[in-house]
């Protein structure tokens, strides 16, 4: 079973599919060996490359928010590290509401 998923070639994050991915574990991401800097729980995202503060976080090939702080490659992208700017109505740049 695959332990993580990069959904689209343009994504700069992947999603953990395994129960847990552990700090120090080495993953093969499209032929590149990468080592996790911290534990990542199933269903959570982790950065595949350095993401600068304010830069788009890309999943499904589309921006899903902005990095609040610098996210180093292979770090867990905690919700507190990302600002929603595209799909979260409370902080959306394009006004809309969910009813």
N, C-alpha and C positions, 0 to 999 in steps of 0.2 A: 504494500500500500504506500502511496505517495505521502510524504510527511508534511508537505507544504504545497501551495499552489500560487504561481504567478499567472494571473488570469489573462492579461493582455501583454503583448511585447513592449508596449509603451509604459507599463506600470513601473513605478519606483518603489513599490511595496509588494510583499507577498503575504499570504495568509497561512497560518499554521493549521494543518489538518489533523496532526497527531494529537494525542491526549496532552502532551507537553513537549516542547522543544527546550533543550537545556543549555545553559551557559556552557561554552567550551565545545559544544557539539559542532562538527563540521558538516555542512550541507553542500551538495553539488547543485548550483544554480546555473542552468544553461551552460554546463561545462566548466564553470569557475567554482573552485572550492572556497567556501566562505565559512568562517567560524563565528558562532553567535556570541555576543558580548553579555547577554543576560537571558534568563528564562523567558519563553514566550508561551502563553496558554493557548490551547486550541481555539480557533476562531479569531484570534487577534492578529494584527498586522505587524510586520517588521520591515525596516528600511533595507532596500537592496543596494543602495548607494547613499553617500552623504546627501542630505537634504538640508539646504540652507534655511534659516529663519525667514519666513515670508514666502518661501517657494511652494508651489503646488505639490500636494500629495496626490499621486495618480494611482487609481485603481479602476479596473474595467476599461482602461484606456482613456479615462476622463478624470479631471481634477475632482476630488471629493472634499477638499479643504486646503488649508495652508499650514505649514509647519509653524508652530508658535515659537519654538526654539530650534537651534541647530540639532538635527537628528543624525548621529553618525551611522554609517553603513552597518547593517546587521544589528540595529538596536530596536527594541520593542517600541512601537509608536503608540504610547498610551494616549487615551483620549485627551488628557490634559496637555499633551504636547502638540495637539492639532486644533486649529480654529476652523470651524465649519464656515464656509463662505459660499457653498453651492447648493447644499441639500438640507441645511439646518435652518428652519424658518426664523429662529431667534436672532441669527447673525447673518442672514442672507444678504448678499449684495444686490440681488434682484428681488424686489418685494413679492412675496407670495405667502399664502397661509395654507395650513392643512386642516381640513374640517372633517 
